[in-house]
Amino acid sequence: MSKLGTIGARLHRGEIAYDFVGKRKIWYGISILITITAIVGLAVRGLNMGIEFEGGAVFTTPTKMSASVAQAEDYANKASGHQAIVQKLGNGSLRIQIAGIDTGQSDRIKQELAKDLKLDPEKLAADLVGPSWGEQIANKAWEGLAIFMVLVVIYLAIAFEWRMAVAALVALIHDITITTGIYALVGFEVTPGTVIGLLTILGYSLYDTVVVFDSLKEQTKDLTKQSRFTYSEIANRSINGTLVRSINTTVVALLPVAGLLFIGGGFLGAGTLNDISLSLFVGLAAGAYSSIFIATPLVADLKEREPAMKNLTKRVLAKRAQAAAEEDLAEVRTTAGDDGDDGAPAVVGPRNQPARGRGRGRTSGKRR
């Protein structure tokens, strides 16, 4: 068995564990800091919305262009007066994207670009995208997200309980906020592929969370009938028991996405892959983090507020305190016995009083 498999088996059996729930204030603080950074990035820089949302024109050159990406970008900026985005496609052609222009401007820009690039205007393909189409996509995306959230809350409330539904909803909002904030800070373009990626990561994040919740539900049956463990300790055991599984699932999912983002989009220059691969990469990592460090500790916080769980915690702590006191007393007695000359236990009684039974077996006679 591999070392990771051995560790996973020991975690599952409870032989080793890390106190995730006990250190939840640290994780909450880290998440709040990251979330605030993401919100500030959204407020200050905003999202770089793609042409599908803002409207504009996309020009595609023939293959084997002599002009570089930087030259084509300068030509497009000069012709349109707007910030253009130029990407080199796999076949050697250039994709020039200019947002915020109408049909009349598109025809004029096409002529100027063809002249600067030394092309026949007929060979420069132009596609015009209206802003109303992008607005419809955005509205449908928000509607789909809202419906997804409502269905998730209803399902988790029925399958588990409302506290787990609330914790899962907080974790999903946490993942979306971090992912969109990263987009704002990095400046990657937001396209329909980005929206697809965001909706996809919600499923991955929810999967990891439900796996832990299912283990927690199974281990907390009839929890109040015992006095050995608190709810937080059982929740921590559930996280440790599914930890290796969550790590393996996340790593396997991240590897192909990382290939798209760093190799396809970065090394090979296929920029069109960045819009969906970045959302998937950041979202998957944030989802794995939130399922372990946010969702389950938050459930433990909510459950520990219940009167039954408060009473359970008091019973567990009282029993442990009693056991510790008995152990200390036994240690004291053992130490006292070891200090005697012959190892006999000391006789307890009033000072200078002889022990009972002294003189038994003597013949009766007059006392002196």
Secondary structure as the mmCIF struct_conf table of DSSP 4:
data_model
#
loop_
_struct_conf.conf_type_id
_struct_conf.id
_struct_conf.beg_label_comp_id
_struct_conf.beg_label_asym_id
_struct_conf.beg_label_seq_id
_struct_conf.end_label_comp_id
_struct_conf.end_label_asym_id
_struct_conf.end_label_seq_id
HELX_RH_AL_P HELX_RH_AL_P1 LYS A 3 ARG A 13
TURN_TY1_P TURN_TY1_P1 GLY A 14 GLY A 14
BEND BEND1 GLU A 15 ILE A 16
TURN_TY1_P TURN_TY1_P2 PHE A 20 LYS A 23
HELX_RH_AL_P HELX_RH_AL_P2 ARG A 24 VAL A 44
TURN_TY1_P TURN_TY1_P3 ARG A 45 ARG A 45
STRN STRN1 ASN A 48 MET A 49
HELX_RH_AL_P HELX_RH_AL_P3 ILE A 51 GLU A 54
STRN STRN2 GLY A 56 THR A 60
HELX_LH_PP_P HELX_LH_PP_P1 THR A 61 PRO A 62
BEND BEND2 THR A 63 LYS A 64
BEND BEND3 SER A 66 ALA A 67
HELX_RH_AL_P HELX_RH_AL_P4 VAL A 69 SER A 80
BEND BEND4 GLY A 81 HIS A 82
STRN STRN3 ALA A 84 LYS A 88
TURN_TY1_P TURN_TY1_P4 GLY A 90 ASN A 91
BEND BEND5 GLY A 92 GLY A 92
STRN STRN4 LEU A 94 ALA A 99
BEND BEND6 GLY A 100 GLY A 100
HELX_RH_AL_P HELX_RH_AL_P5 THR A 103 ASP A 116
TURN_TY1_P TURN_TY1_P5 LEU A 117 LYS A 118
HELX_RH_3T_P HELX_RH_3T_P1 PRO A 121 LYS A 123
BEND BEND7 LEU A 124 LEU A 124
STRN STRN5 ALA A 125 VAL A 129
HELX_RH_AL_P HELX_RH_AL_P6 PRO A 131 ALA A 159
TURN_TY1_P TURN_TY1_P6 PHE A 160 PHE A 160
HELX_RH_AL_P HELX_RH_AL_P7 TRP A 162 VAL A 186
TURN_TY1_P TURN_TY1_P7 GLY A 187 GLY A 187
HELX_LH_PP_P HELX_LH_PP_P2 PHE A 188 PHE A 188
STRN STRN6 GLU A 189 VAL A 190
HELX_RH_AL_P HELX_RH_AL_P8 PRO A 192 GLN A 219
TURN_TY1_P TURN_TY1_P8 THR A 220 ASP A 222
HELX_RH_3T_P HELX_RH_3T_P2 LEU A 223 LYS A 225
BEND BEND8 SER A 227 ARG A 228
HELX_RH_AL_P HELX_RH_AL_P9 TYR A 231 GLY A 241
TURN_TY1_P TURN_TY1_P9 THR A 242 THR A 242
HELX_RH_AL_P HELX_RH_AL_P10 LEU A 243 ALA A 258
HELX_RH_PI_P HELX_RH_PI_P1 GLY A 259 PHE A 267
BEND BEND9 LEU A 268 LEU A 268
HELX_RH_3T_P HELX_RH_3T_P3 GLY A 271 LEU A 273
HELX_RH_AL_P HELX_RH_AL_P11 ASN A 274 SER A 290
HELX_RH_PI_P HELX_RH_PI_P2 SER A 291 ALA A 295
HELX_RH_AL_P HELX_RH_AL_P12 THR A 296 LYS A 303
TURN_TY1_P TURN_TY1_P10 GLU A 304 ARG A 305
BEND BEND10 GLU A 306 GLU A 306
HELX_RH_AL_P HELX_RH_AL_P13 PRO A 307 ASP A 339
BEND BEND11 GLY A 340 GLY A 343
HELX_LH_PP_P HELX_LH_PP_P3 ALA A 344 VAL A 348
BEND BEND12 GLY A 349 PRO A 350
TURN_TY1_P TURN_TY1_P11 ARG A 351 ASN A 352
HELX_LH_PP_P HELX_LH_PP_P4 GLN A 353 ALA A 355
TURN_TY1_P TURN_TY1_P12 ARG A 356 GLY A 361
HELX_LH_PP_P HELX_LH_PP_P5 ARG A 362 SER A 364
#
